[in-house]
Amino acid sequence: MAKGSQLSQLKSALSHAGITGNNSQNGKKRKRSAPQEKEKEKRAAKLDEIQRKLNPFDLKVTKLKHDVGGRKLKGVTGKPAQSKTAGIEQRKKTLLKEYEERHRTGGIIDRRFGENDPTMSLEERMLERFTKERQRASKGVAFNLEDEDELTHYGQSLSKLDDFDDIGLEEEDEDDETGRINEDIVKHTHFGGFDDDEDEDNGEPARKKSKAEVMAEVIAKSKGHKIRRQMEKEEGENVRHELDQAFDSLRSLLYAPDPSATGSNSTPLGAPGPSLSVATPETALVATEKTANYDQAVRELAFDKRAKPKDRTKTEEELAVEEKEALEQAEKRRRKRMLGLEDSDSENEGRSKKRQRGGDDLEDDFNDEELGWNGLGTGLEGDHSGEEESDDDGTGDSGESAQGADEDDSEEGGDHEDQDNEELVRTSQKRSLSSQKGKGKELPFTFPCPSSHEELLEIVDTINDHDVPTVIQRIRTFYHTSLAADNKFKLQGLIGVLIDHILYISSPPKPSFSVVSSLFPHLAALTKAYPIQSAEHFNRKLVLMHKNLKRGLSQGALRPEAKTWPGSAELTILRIIGSLWPTSDMNHAVVTPTRILMGAYLGLARVRSLSDITSGLFLCTIFLQYEQLSQRFVPEAVNCLVNSVLHLAPSKYQDASQLPGSFPSPDFRSTHCHHLTLDAKMAKGLKIQQPDLSDLLTTQDHDATSKLNLLALSLDLLGRYANISKGLEAFVEVFDPINQILQNLKLEKFEDDLRARATSTKEIIERLLKFTRQSRRPLMLQAHKAIPIPSYVPKFDSTSSSYLKHQDPDKERNEASKLRNEYKKERKGAIRELRKDARFLAGVQQAQQKEKDKGYSERMKRVFGSLESERAEEKAMEREKAKEKKRAGRK
């Protein structure tokens, strides 16, 4: 190839190959003929060779390490440019179509013969389609009666023949005598037809039916089926007609006048009137023909008014409005009775009137009087005061009310009036123990919504404690959110008022936990409706409790007047928080500060009396409730339980230095805790009972029974904490010292139930310790491959063949090695193809984005161009106007 630039080399190569240059001879133009196929192929081959020589990078040659003459190897030479181009073209046909149709959910698949075959010409495709169509049409057409082609017999259409009795009669010429029967008919059907069986018995084969006979049988069967369908249709029409006649007779009964109706339209006695007897079919048919038309009756029934439900399900807003109106009406009646403005007759009449049953009533024995005023209580209404003491208000009852109910059941059998008076006396006696409030007074139905605790105390000042939940329920009903816009904020303020009231009634000297239990559902409902505002109220109480704890610790943790342990009110609010909010969350706006505060109580407060131990055990119980689901470890609670056992039970340890483990016990065997130890002589004959929280927190003088109950509770809680902490990594290090402490307790002189409780707790901890030790594995260094000893002896191979060197004598291992190598090879190839596909799709996406950007820029240019032209025209007009103004000014 000539030297020089690429252009000169290309010209020279084309000239030497005879592709370019002057091919004319003697200045005369030669007449060109049509290029032949061979000349085209030669020309293309020459151009490919020139292109390959001009670009040496199109050919890639792999250098062989050992070249052997005469050996042909694949893959030595390659054409990367052509391979890349072929791959791109293949991806355009397959991958690009899939990418463009990725969002299509349907489509039409062309299944025509030869449509997707590029090697077939148009005539070949049409011929193939015609052949397939004729083959499909030829299958099963011979005896298909529903085919579009018309069947003929001897040139006549079979569809025009109604009767086939003359099948088999041949047509005669006009010259023949009419009425003459064919001899074949006489032979087979008349006297000679009985010889067929004899012929068959003689061994002769049966005569094959002709095509006309076969077609006659087929058509006869078809007509038989048609006649049978017509008969069935006629039978159905007859049945339907009979039903229509019966409906007409029933309609005469349905639309007959009511004989029990009174008025001008009623028929007098003895006068002729409409007959109510059932009409016979004959008379009903005559009446139908004369007066009624079935189609007209059906249309009339279609336009009749549809039935409507008697009582639909009401919405929450409608129910709230009805409950509020019921309360208002009840309050009006109560005030009228107090002022003496309503007669007893009208009152009894209104009271005896019952509401109509609706669609929402579930049972047949539904009684309106059992629910009172929509489930809000009936109030104190004279003779029904005894019924008001029941738990119809739906807010639960305390132990006292349950006891009163039992006494009522035992004293039944007397007069109703005497029973009511007896109930009033019993109620007044119960309330006389506290403040004699609510004696003989009627409970109002409407109350103002209190915005502070003082207002609530003014409302419930003259109301019994068991009626306070009814008051709260009526306040919630009267100030429902859907009734007014300000009710939402009033109910949000009611949450703080209820929390303050719960703290108030659970405070010493006489806490009422039954009222707290009855108020809890109302607080839970309000918290569910307004969680953010409720969380704010609870957090304010927690902050106040934390300030009280810091103040008590600053005064001195061992001083008796320092308040470092929570009282009954604080414990009640902590218990309510665990019931209202989820305690298994990692971080919670209310529960997390509560857990920190309870941990501060258990970790910072010092034991001074049995009330402190009682408060600590109750905190441990609350912690157990909190961590029941999440099973988080609480070290403060476990430490408090161990110290409680050491304070209450006699043991072999004399001071804190002899205790196993690392439990902080600053008050063990101290002077102010020496009286807390349980004496075996004082506990002799005592049985374990449930400790009384209110008594233990409020009084300072405690007997052996309280110590015994608290010790049993401490042992029980230790077993429960061990059960929820069994998945702890340091379970052995934490509970092994506790097991040693339980083993060194001196409980031989105590009763069997206490020793059984201690033994059960100890067995639980020992069993869990055993399982934890078995599941543990010792720490080991990381396993490494052994370092071989260096050898300086040369390694000799018995064979020089690399093939035999890599062959394994074991056939299975050799096959597995081949599969692994093939898998690696295919995996690399698949990864390479996936990368190429991703690169191709990235290029397609980039090209599409360029097209979008180009179209957007063109649109923006057109828009800006039009705006600029409009602005230019506007400026030109402004200039013209300015010139005209100047000219007018000069003039």
Order of alpha helices (4+ residues) and beta strands (2+ residues): alpha-alpha-beta-beta-alpha-alpha-alpha-beta-beta-alpha-alpha-alpha-alpha-alpha-alpha-alpha-alpha-alpha-alpha-alpha-alpha-alpha-alpha-alpha-alpha-alpha-alpha-alpha-alpha-alpha-alpha-alpha-alpha-alpha-alpha
